[in-house]
Amino acid sequence: MSMTLILWKAPVVDDPDEAQELLKAWYETGDDSAFEPSGDIAQVAEELRRIYPYRLLSNDETVAAMPEEEKRLYSEEALSEIRGVDGGEPWADLPFDETERLLALDVRWGADDAVIAAIIALARKFELVLYDPQGPDIFLPTDPIEELTEFPGFKLADWAKIIAMVALLSALTYGAWQIPIGWIRWPATVAAGFVAAAGWFVLILMLFGRRILGADQPSKS
């Protein structure tokens, strides 16, 4: 699994819905004419390749490195088109999907935070718009640093999911406690109660986590 980040120079938009609309034609047909060309796109891509280097292997190199069992999974035609990569962490898909107007980066889930930090820093340095379709969210080069590092809070959907989960688990715990057979009631109650307690723990962290974690931080004033 991976997360995708998309960078461009202009037009500059600060609404994720506007960004999604701009990208619609590119998603559907690969048409990126809604965006302006910029040499900064290539510079960011080149800098990322320097920080996280990789080398595209030839077909002969790729096939030679494959076990015989794996080769048998491909037809002769498909095998002749395969190309591997030497290196390439933390990217999920290589080479980059890059034009003079857009740069799309597929980052592996679980990649180090430094990878995302490097992408954000380069976007700011070269004054590119950075769009995160997973959020969705937009990061502009003019955004204050605090907005890039400060947790934005949970969305309504997140609250609805955790509250529904806690309510369901609490109801299951209560139902287990009502089982009339003791040797079934106690294990069921303990098991359901443990999971419900975990749900309550997550809800409490969502409610008060930032306040608790920030209590020992020095005041900015």
Protein Blocks (a to p, Z undefined) as FASTA:
>chain_A
ZZdddddfbdcdfbfklmmmmmmmmmmnopaklpccdfklmmmmmmmmmmmgcddddfkl
mmmmpcfklmmmpcfklmmmgccdeejiacfbdcddddfkbccddddehiafklmmmmmm
mmmmnopacddfklpccddfklcfklmmpcgbjafklmmmmmmmmmmmmmmmmmmmmpmb
lklmmmmmmmmmmmmmmmmmmmmmmmmmmmmmmmmpccfZZ
